[in-house]
Amino acid sequence: MTALLDGIYDGEMTVGELLGHGNFGIGTFDALDGEMIVLDGVCYQVRGDGSAQRATLDQLSPFTVMTNFVPHIRDTPPPGLRRTELADFIDELQPSENYMYAVRITGRFSDVTVRTVTKQAKPYRPMVEATGDDAELHFRDIEGTLGGFRTPVYEKGIGVPGCHVHFLDTERSKGGHVLDFTLESGIVELCPGTDLSLRLPLTTDFSRAALAPEDLDRQIHTTEIKN
Ligand SMILES: [Zn+2]
């Protein structure tokens, strides 16, 4: 994640390889060309206008988190929860905040606010600049799936600490990186994770990247949360 913030957008792993590591995940594509969401073993690419399409197996990714999703924990939250309220609900479901959790929320949303990174050209700008002018999109009364991860703070820099989720509608036609939402009705499923395997790119750009910036917290907040 820190490499991405530093403008390392060249992918090295293919979607085909990534799917060998799980059936569920989120990330981005080569040159920051849209948001990735993998649901039920199918990888989708969401572009800057919010439109989604199936990715091909030979597309590359500079950052993806994958797992095999097994919904060990499942519950139905009260209707009409906003993102922060649902976060409190999920906190109560988690046995401990010291593990990783894949999160899947399926249902009907009265609103979902997303943004999507757009394809960058070389020389790549740092992510804080590259995401500065991304448009926010608002979907109203839409059915779909929020998928992503809750990552412990100690994993900051490897992943996005806290909750990082992407959205895809039921028709698999639109979505994005989620900034806010209200879940009208649906189910929450959690898949706890106890193993972490990290694959780093063997590229010159990565080997020269600055991976311990002093303002890491600010950069993550600006690029991932945006408020
Ligand atoms: Zn994202």
Residues whose N, C-alpha, C, O or C-beta is under 5 A from the ligand:
A	BS01	ZN	H177
